[in-house]
Amino acid sequence: MNKNTVQNKSQLAKLLATENIEVQENAVKTASFDVKDRILTIPIFKEEEKSKHIYDMLVGHEVSHALHTPSDSWMKMKDRTDEFRSFVNVIEDARIDKLIQKKYPGLTKDYLLGFKKMYKDNFFGTKNRSLSDYALIDKINLYFKSSKTLDFNFNNKEKHFVNLVDNCKTFDDVQKLAEDILGYCKEELKKQPKLKKTYTLKKVKGDDKQKGDNQDSDSDNTSDSNDKKSADDKLQDFLDKQVPDEKQSTPTDKKEDSKDSETGSLGNGADGDVKIISITNQNYDEAIQKQVDGDASSRAYVELPKVNIKNLIIPYKEYIKDFAKENAKMDSRDREGLNHAKKETEKFLNESSNVVNYLVKEFEMKKNAKLHARSTISKTGIIDPLKLHSYKFAEDIFKKISSIPNQKNHGMVFLLDWSGSMQRHIMPTTEQLLNLIMFCRKINIPFSVYKFINNSEFELSGLSRREGKYKNHPAAPFVLNDKTPNCDQQTRLVQLFTHKQSKSDFKRSAENIYRSAMSFGDYYNWRNPDHIRVPSCPGKYYMSSTPLNESLIAMDTILAKFKKDYKTDKVALVTLTDGSANHISTNSGSEMMIKLGNKYKKCEYRFRDEKKDLTHHLLEYLKKKYQLQTIGFFLVKKYNELRYTFNVPYAKEALAKRMFTRDKFIADYSTGYDVYFYVKSDTKVANKVFEDKDTTNKRLLKKMFMSGMKKRLNSRVLLQNFIKRIA
């Protein structure tokens, strides 16, 4: 089975699974249907070319069972005899297969192709046997499973039963008819020695004499052979006309073929009567079992948990308040460091302001130019008095109107990685982020900035990361159960900035984040006697690990509210991180299949396949649902640190390294993001225009000025690329 088929093979099940039925593949031996939850579980079949059409046929078959076979009536049959259940199963299969093909005519081809493959591969144990050697129940089974393409010499009585099978409307009809056909088959077995031998004799490897003796004892030996040949020829001719022939795998293991034909039993029941079951259906069930992938991993089907926003988000006002409380407790040394951090923050904001204003102007010019290019001019039908004098030699005397397409309202949501590994990148990242925020404030774009954390300050009493998922703690951010991924309940989103902030609150938030960056960024240098030690942030805002996936899950709720509150048509989701997200497992530890929208996505570890990890699937889901533009910034100091993350071809290695050194970033369009920027993280935002050189040389001053201005613009890597994406 090719890769695309493997990836899309469950699409049929999803299309067929109407009426609130959910279809799941899992490591089970047989298909089953959960009546209460309306879940149809299908085995995971071996990914072989021969299994493709069989799989589609089986999915249609099992979905039809779920839709049309009454579970209560089926369960009541458990106390009936094996033979009765076998007969009911054959007739019910014929009924529900007819119903599903009528409802979905496209399945007919899959049924034909599926049967063609199964018949050639001896799924029914019919190899080297005449079709006339079977009792009526097996003829009915083969006749309807072949979509009536197999030719049988039914007598008048048998034709009557076949027509009744074909016209069964309800499951009650099936049960009643099964009783009648069972009685008929028992009588025929008593009358026909040939049938007794077929059902009692066990075929063994190379037992040709036994087969010959069986045929010689029957006066219709020649006609039986012709009947078999005729049936095979008719089947092949008919199917070849319906569908093109495909490569078939021919069974070569004669021992296995012999084993397939050894199924079925005939003996004495408790009451002394002949006992019979459908041999072909028994063989079929065993053959299907061989198609099941015994090495497949079990799967856990989960869905996104509900999010308690009040427990998850720490508002910016609380963030500011917590810092104020911490500041009030400081000693003189810490207060000195605090004042130093405030001065550095104010200095940075003031020096950046002019450059940000210039970039805003450039942005507005680009935007207006593009709007003008998209504008259209049309006549109004109203005469322009200024052009009336030219009516004798010009027809264009009417007023014109310029129409500009409606502009869409945009919004921005930022997610900042506040993990421990960001410590080495945090100062330049903070400066780049502040520039982005200043830009958004200048052009009046609705925005919200969050940093994600999960430190021990948020551990809930009696609620551990693993055991707590079953406890409804009032402070838990995620509502978890057996059908949700095991999200980290210590995850918090700290709102740092929003467009709704006052100027004073913006300044306080900027001072807090800048101070925190200075503290964590200079962690190893604070012991230097000449260094002013900047106090750290309150404990609950310490750096931790990387709950990016939990944050993206929360975005499903946050983005919906954001778009509604601010009436935004387009929203950009921007992440700033230096690594992969924490792994989220299922409670069972099984391979995770997460439901996003109406589709299940298989999630694997990032190092196995980046495009199958949870982060990728969540981004694709959010992007589609909210018409997002997703932008990722991956921060790294040296090119060598991203060579295994970026996966650049070896032949382009030198070019990529040169771009990273020259441009300070590399743009990647092959991830779950619309664009993913690998950014040189030690690129500080430059604010100086002139170098610290004492000179009066005009040429040198001019050169220094031009170089300084270029450096000021180019150093704002995040902002520059952000503008290009939204202009």
N, C-alpha and C positions, 0 to 999 in steps of 0.2 A: 504494500500500500504506500503510495507516494506521500510526501510530507504534507502537501495541501489537503489530501484526503484525510490524513490522520487528524489534522487540526480542525477540519470542518465536518467530520463524520457525525458529530452529535447534532448538527443543524437540522437534520431530518426529524430527529426525536423532538426537538424544540418546536418545530412546525406542527407536528402531529399532536403534541401534548396540549390539547385544548381542554376546555371545561375544568380549569383549575388543576390540571394534572402536571406534575413535575417529573421529568425523566432524569435519572442520575446513573452514571456508569460507576461501578465499584468492583472490588476484588471479591466477587461472589461466584458460586458455581452455576446457579440458575437465576432466571429472572423472577422477581417477586413484586407484589404490589401492596403498599401500605394503604389500607382503606381509610384509616383515620386522617393521616396527613396527606393523602392523595399523592404519594411518591412511588413512581415506578422505577425499580432498580434493575439495570441491565448489566450482565457480566462484561468485563473488559476482554475483548477478543484479541487474539494474536494479530499483529499487524502484518499480515501477509496479503498478497495481491488477491488470492482466492477468497479471502474473507470479506472483501469490501461489499459486494452485492448481497451476500448472505446476511451480513450485519444489518443492512438497510431493510431487508425483508423481515428479519427477526424483530427489529425495532417496531416496524409497522404492525407486525403480528401481536407483540406484547402490549403495545398501546391500545390496539383494538380489544384485547382481553380486558384491559383496565376500563375501557369505555363501555363495553357491551356485555361482559360476563358478570352477572350478579354475584358478588362475593359471598353473600349469605347462603344462597342456594348452592354455590360451589362447596362451601365448607360443610354443608349438611351431607354431602356425598361421602365424607370420610368413613362412614360406617357401612357403606355399600361395598360390594365385592370388587376385587381387582378388575375382573373382566368388564363389569358394568362401567366402572370409571374409565377404563381404557376406551370403550366404545363411545362414551359421552365425550371424551377428550377429542377423538377423531372428528366427530360430527360437529362439535362446538368450534373446532379449528376451522372447518369448512365454512361455518356460518359467519364467524367474526372476520375471516380473511375476505370474504365477499363484501362485508359491510365497510371495511377500511378501504378497500380498493374502489368502492363506489363513492366514498367520501373524498378520497384523494386518488384520482385516476392516474397520476404520475407514478404511483407505486406499482402499477401493473408491470412495468418494465423490470423493476427490481425483483418482483416475484418470479418472472420468467427467467431472468438471468440467474437469480439465486437458485432456483430449482435445477436449471441446466448444470450449474456447477456441482450441486449436491448429488444429482443423479449420476454424473460422470465419476464423481469421487466416491460412489457407493455408500452414500449416507444412509440409504434405506435397506442395504443388504441384498439388493436385487441382482448383483453381478452373477452371471452364469445361471440365472434362473428365468424361467418363463413366467410372464406376468399372469398367465392363467393358472399357475400353481397356487395362487393365494386365495384365501377366503374373502368373502364380500367386503368385510370391514377394511382389509388392507387394500383391496382394489379401490374402494371409496377414498381411502387416505391418499393413495398415489394419484388418483384421478383428479381430486380437487387441489392437491398441493402442486400438481403440474399445470394448474389453471385449465384443466380439461383437455390438455394436449395429448396425454397418453390414451391409446385406443384399447378398449376392452370389449370382448364379446359378451356383453351383459345379456342374460336371458330376460324374458318379460317381467318376471318377478323382481329381478335385480334392478332392471330399469325403473320399475315403480319405486323402489327404495331410493335409488339415486336421485330421482325427481323430488322425492320427499326431503332428502337432505338439502338439495338445492333450494328448496322453498321454505326451509325452517325460518320462522320469524322470531321466536322467543326461545329462552333457555328451557322452558317447560316443554316446548315442541321437541327440543333436542333430547331431553331425558326420555320422553315417551317413545320417540323413534329409536333410541338406543336399545330399549327393552325389546322392541319388535325385531330389530336387525340381529340382536344377540340370539334371540330364539331361533331365527332363520339359520344363522351360521352354525348353531349347535346341531340342528337337524341335518344340514348339508355335510357336516363333518362325519356324521354317522353313515351317510349314504356314499361318500366318495373316499375311497382308500387313498387316492392320490393326495388329497388335502391332508389326510392323517399323516402320511409319510412326510409331506412338506413341513408340517408343524411339529412332528415328533423327532425326525432324524436330525442329528447334529452334523453339520458339515465340517470336515476336517481337511487339512492341507493335502492336495493331490488325490482326493477321494473321487476319481473320475468314474470308477467302476460302480460305486454306489449311486452316482448321479445317473449313469447309463441304465442301471437296473431299474431305477425308479421310473425312467422314461419308457423302458421296454415293457414294463408291466401295464402301461397305459396304452390303450388302442389308439389314442389321439396324439401319439408321439410326433408325427410329422407336422401335423397342424399346429401343435404347441410351439415348435421351433419356428415355423413360419409366422405365428402370432407374435412371438418375441421379436423377431427381425422386423416385422412390419411396424410394431410399436416403437422400436428404437429409431427406425428410419423416419417415421412420421414425426416423432418428437424432434429429431435433429433438423429435419427439413423445415418444420414450423418455426422453431426457435431461431434458426439461421436467417429466416425471412424477417423475423421481428427485430432482431438485434444483431449487430456485427459480431463475428466470432472473436474470441479473445484467447490469449495463451492460457492453457489449462495445465495445472499440475496433475500428472497422472500417477495414481498410487502404484508404487512398485513393490511394496511390502505385501507379498501374498499371504503371509501369516496374518497380517492385520486385516486383509480383506476377508479371509476365512473367518476370523473372529467376529467381524461385523455380521456375517450371515448366521452366526450361531445363536442369535438372540431369539426370544420367543419360547413359549412353553405350552405343553399340552399334557393334561393329566386328569386325574379324578378329583372333583370337588368334594366337599364334605357330604353332599347328598348323593354322590355317586355319578353325577352328570359330568359331561365333558366340559372342561374349563378352557377358555380361549381368550387371549389378549391380542392386540394388534402388534404383530411382529415388526412391520415396517416403521411404526411409530416408536417402538422401543429402540430399534436400531438408530432411528433419527435422533432421539434424545441422547443416546450415547455418543453419536458422531458430533453433535453440537458441543458436548462436553469437551471434546478434543480440541475444539476451536477456542475454548476459553484460555486466556493467558494465566497460567498457574503462578507465574512469577510477578504478576502485577502487584503493585503496592496498594494498600487500602487507602481510600480517599475519604476525607471529611468535608462534607458540603456545608458551608457556612454562609452567612450574610452579614452585612454591615450592622454593627450594633447601634442602638439609639444613643444619642449624645446628650448629656445634661450640661448645657452650655454654662449655666451658672456655676457649676462645680469645676468646669474645665478652664474657663477664661478668668484671668486676674486682670481687672480693668486698670487702665492707666492711672486713674485717681488713687487706687489702692497701692499701686506701684510707687507713686510719688510719696504717698503717706508713709509707707514702710521705710523709705529712705530717710524721710524727715525724722522719724522716730529714732533711727539708728544714728543719725547725725547729732541729735540732742544728747546722746550718751558719750560722745567722743571726748578724749582727753586733749590736751594742748598739742601734742605731737600729731595725732590723727587730724585735728582741726587744721593744722598747718598744711598737711597733705591734701585735705579737702579743698581748702582755699586755692591751693596750687592747681588742682584739677578743674575748678570752676573757671579760673583765669585762662587755662589752656583751652577749655571748651569755648569760651566767649571769643578768644583770639581766632580759633579755627572757623567758627561760624561767621565772624565778621570778614575774615580774609576770603572765605569761600563765596560770600554773598555776591560779589561783583562778577565772578566767573559763572555762577549759576544764573545770574540775571542775563548774562551774555548768551548762554546756552538756551535760555527760555526764548530770547529774541530770535535766535537761529531756528528754534523749533517752530515758532509761530510763522516765520517766513516760509519754511518748508511746507507746513500744513496749509497755509493760504495758497501757495503755489500749486499744490496738488488739488485743492478745491477748485481753483481757477481752471486747471486743466480738465477737470471733470464737469465744469459748467457747460450748459447748452444755451444757445441764443435762438429765440423764436419770435415771429411777428405777432403783434397784438391785434391787428385789424383796425387800429386807430391811426388816423392820418397824423403825421408829424408836421406841424406848421412850419418848422424850420427847413423842411425839405420840399415844401409845396411848390416853390419856384421852379423846381427842376422836373415837374410832372411831364413836360413835353418830351424830354429826352431820357428820362429815368423812370423805371417802374417802382423802384424801392423808395417809396415816400411814406411808409408806415413806421410807427414806433416799434421798437424792439425791446424785448425783456430778456435778461440773463437769469437763468434758473440754475441754482446750485443744489446738488443733492442734499437731502437731509443729513445733517451730521448726527452721529450716534454718541450717546453719553458713555464715557469710559470710567472705569474704576480700577483700583490697584489693591491687591492684598499681598503682603510680604511675609515670608516665613524665614526667620533667622535661626540658624543652627547655634545653640548655646551649649555644645558638648565640650568636654575637656580638651579634645584634640584641636578645637578652634582657638585655643589659647595662643598659639604661635601666629595665627592669622587675624586675631580679633581686633587689633588696633587699626590696621589699614582697612579692614572690612567695615568697621564702625564708621570710619570717615567716609567711605564710599556710600554707605547706607544713608548717612546724614545728608549727603549731597542729593541723593535720590529723593529723600523726603522734602528737602528744601525746594527742589524742582516741582514736585507734585503740589506743594502748597502755593507756589507762585502761579501755576496754571489752573489752580482750583479743581484738581482731580480728586474725587472721593477716594480715600485710601485708609488702610489699617495695617499696622505693623505688629507682628507677634514674634516673640522668641519662644522656642519650645524647649522645655526642661522636664526632668523627671527625677529630681533628687529626693533624698530620704526625708526631707522636711514634709513631704506630702504623703508619707506612708499612713494609711488609714488603720485605725485601731481594729484588730481582729480581722484584717483583710490583707492577706499577703498577695503577691503577684500571681501565684499559681492557684492557691486554695480559695482565694477571695472571689473568684468569678461567679460562685454560686450564692454569694451573700449580697443582699440588697442593702448595701451601705448607703446612708442618706447623702454622704459626701462624695460618692464615687462618680467620676466623670462619664464612665461608659456603663451602659446597662447590658451586662453580659449573661450568657446562658450557654447551653450545650451547642447551640447552632450559631455561635458567633466566634470570631477569632479571639484569642486570649490577649487582649490589649492590656498594656501597662496602665494600671489604675493610678499610678503616681504622675502620669503625664499632666502637664499644665501648659497653657498658652498664655504668656504674659504679654498683654497689650502695651507696647511701648509708645506708639504714636497713632494718632488718628487725625483726619482733617477737621474734626469737630473740636479739637483742643484749642484753648485760648493761647495767645502768644506767650503768656507767662508759664502755662503748663507745658507747652512745647519746650521752652527753655529749660525747665526743671527736668523733664524727661531726657533731653539732650545731655544735660550735666550728669545725670545718673548713669546713662549708658556709656558716656565718654569716660567718666571716672572708673566705671567697672572695667572697661577695656584697658585703660592705663594700668590698673591694678593687676589684672590677669596677664596682660602683655609684658609687664616688667617684673613678673614674679621672681625671676632668678636674679634680678639686679637690685632689689630693694635693700640688700645688706651693704651695698656700696655706701661709704660714709658721706660721699658728696651727692648722693641721690636722695631726692625728696620722696619718701615713701607715701604712696597714695593708698588710703584705706580701702578695703574691699567692700563689696556690696553685702546687704543682709543675707543671712545664711540660706534662706529659702530661694534666693536667686543665684546661688552658686552654679557653676558649670556641672553638667552631668553627662549622660550618654546621648543617644540620637533617636528620640521617638518621632522621626519624620513620618512614618506610616500612620501612627496614631493621629498625628496632626492632619494628614491628608484625609483620613477618615472623618475627622471633625469638620473639615472643609465642606463636606457634603451638606452639613447643616448651616455652617457659617456663611457660605457663599449664597445659599438660598435667601437667607435673611438680608445679606448685604445688597443683593440685587433688588430685592423688594423695597428696602428702606430708602435706597438712594436712586432707585429707578434707572439703573445703569443697563445699557444694552450690551456693552462689551466689558469684560473684566479680564485683567491680566493677573495671573498668579505667579509670583516671583519667589524662588527659594534660593537661599544663600547657605551653602554647606561645604564641608570638606571631606565628605565620605558617605558611605552607604547607611541606610536606616537600620535600626535595631530589627532583628528578626522577630516576627510575630508567628507563633505556632498555634496549633489547635489543641484542645484539651486532650485528645487522644494521641497526639503526636503523629497522626496520619498526614499524608500529602493533602495540602489545602486546596480546595476548589471553592473560590469565593464568588458569591452572586453579586454582580454589579449590573444594575438595571434588570433586564430579563435574561442575562447570560451568565454562565459560570466560567470563571477564568482559573486556569491551573497556575499555581504559584510555586516557584522553585527558588532555591538560594541564588543570590545575585551572582556569585562566582561561577555557577553552573550555566546560567543563561540570563543575561541582564533583561532581555525582553519578555521574560516569563516571571520576573519577580513581582512582588506585591506593589512596590512603588510605581513601576511601569504601568501596571493594570489600573491602579487608582488614578494616575494622571490621565490616562486615556479615557477613563470613565467620567471624570470631572470635566475634562475638555469637551467631550461630546454633550454632556448633560447641560452645561452652563455656557456653551460657546466660548470657552476660555481661550486666551492666549497664554501658554505656559512657557516661562523663561527660567532656566536654571543657571546658577552661577556656582561652579565648582572651584574652590580656592586651593591653590597649591603653590608652594614656594619655587620648586625646581621642576623642570620638564621631566626629569627621570622619575619623579614621584607619580606621574600620571601615565607613563608609558603603558602600564598594564591595565589601567582604567579606560583610557582612550582607545586602545586597540588599533592604533594607526598601522597601516601596512608598512612593512620594513622598507620598501622602496621609497616611501614618502616620509620616512623618519626624519631625514635631514631637513626637509622643507617644513615639517611641523615644528621642529625645534627652533628653526630660524624665525618662523612666525610668532612663536611664543616669546622669544627673546625681543623681537622688534616691536610687535604690536601689543605685547603684554597679555594676549588672550588667543584662544583658538575656538572657533565656532563649530559645534557638532550638531548635525541635523538628523542623526540616526537614532536618537533616544526617544523615550516617551514624551519628552518636552518638544515644543515647537522648535526651540533652539536651546542648546546647552553650551554655555561659555565656560571653558577652562581658563581661569584667570590667574595671572601671576600675583599671588597674594601679598607679596612684600612691596607692591607698588603703592607707595604712600601718595596721598593727594598733595600735589605741589601748589603752593600759594605765592611763592616768591617769584618776582619778575626778573630781578637782577641778582647775579651771583655776588657773593661777598668779595668783590675785587675793587680795590681803590684805583680808579683810572678816569682820565678825562678824554680819552681817545673816542671821538664821535663814532667812528666806524665800529670799534669794539663795543661801545655802548649800544649801538643799533643791533649788532649781532646778538649781544646778550639779551636785549629786550625781546627780539623775535624768538630767540631760543627759549626764553623764560615763558613767554605767552604760549608757545607750542607745548611746552612741558606742562603748563597749568591745565590745558585742555586735554592733552593725551593721558595725563595721570588719572583722570576721572573715567576710568575704563568702564565701570558699571553704568554710569550715567550716559556716556556717549553711546554705548550699545543699546541701552534702554530707549533712548531717543529715536534711534534708527528703527526700532521695532514698532513704536507707536506713532511716529510722525505721519 
